[in-house]
Every structure is written in C-alpha cells, then in structure tokens.
Amino acid sequence: MVRVLVTGMSGTGKTSVLEVLAERGHRTVETDTDEWCEWVVLPDGTRDWIWRRDAIDSLLNEPSGRSLFVAGCKTNQGDFYDRFDDVVLLSAPVDVLMSRVQFRTTNPYGSSAVDRALIRRHVGEVEPMLRRGATVMIDATLALSDVADRLEALTHVDVPRVVWPGTFVNREEPGATSPCDVR
C-alpha cells in the first residue's frame, strides 16, 4: 500500500483532488476535521490547529490493500513525513489561490479579507518550508483530472516514475541543481 500526503496552501485543490481520487477507488482522508485535528495552546499563548497524533498514527498503521491519500497542511505534519511514501506539494500563484478561496462554496475559509491576508502571508512563509519537505511538487493550476493523474501515478510502484511538465521532484539525484529540481 502506498501512502501519499497531499499538502499545500488553502485553495490549491487538496480536497477537490481527493474527491476525484476517491471516485477512482482510492482511499482518501481529508484531515481538516475534529476527527483528525485538535486545537493546542502554544508556549506564546497562541492557538494552533494540529494533527491529533493518536488519530494520524492509527490511520497510518491501518492495513489496507488500497493506496491512501491524506490531505492536510498542519504545523506538525512533518513529524509524520517518514510514514508517507511521498509528500506532494500542490502549488499555485497567489492570485489563483485568492480567486479560488474567495468564491468557493464548500469551505468558508478564505471568504474574508482577514483569511485571504493570512493565506498570502502563508504563501511567503509556510510554502517554502513545505517545498523543502516535499518529495514531489505539482502545479495546481492544471486541470483537476491532470493533478489526480499525477497523484495516482505515484501509487504505481512497479512502473518507472513518470514526471510530467509542471511536476517537480525533490530527490537526491546526481546533477540536481535545487531542492525541487524541474524534470
């Protein structure tokens, strides 16, 4: 069974692509719920919405014959990176993200100016950290079916990895010129 974490900023299409993958028969888990996350108070007094360690551990320990796609973007997700076969960053330009979150009807986050300002800040501060931890980066401006195809290809472990234009791979390979080298 292949386990893939799909991460990225709000508006990159994590939830939407999981819906496509579920329709294709894959097991998918969107972690942005109370079942998977909890609020904690940080040492500076601020609150953070993080993965519940017990819930994520149980999820990743479940035996299953199907591939598992998990979507989320939490400050403690790096604690689990070694439990995933791939960590995939979906990335899109800020103007695309702003358009998507402002007008979506399935999630209220991003509808306010305060939310959108925070997303802009996270693109500059958080996405670079996600990029460093990712094994694959996919251009989230591609058609949803194309993003799903690229994610689904990661589950074919017996087939040589295909890397399409708009997909970046972060692997320690000879000649790689940056942490996410274009292939």
Secondary structure as UniProt FT lines:
FT   STRAND          3..8
FT   TURN            10..11
FT   HELIX           14..23
FT   TURN            24..25
FT   STRAND          27..30
FT   TURN            34..36
FT   STRAND          37..41
FT   TURN            43..44
FT   STRAND          47..51
FT   HELIX           53..61
FT   STRAND          68..71
FT   TURN            75..76
FT   HELIX           77..83
FT   STRAND          86..91
FT   HELIX           94..103
FT   TURN            109..110
FT   HELIX           113..125
FT   HELIX           127..133
FT   STRAND          136..139
FT   TURN            140..141
FT   HELIX           144..153
FT   TURN            154..155
FT   TURN            157..158
FT   TURN            165..166
FT   STRAND          167..169
FT   TURN            174..175
FT   STRAND          181..182
//
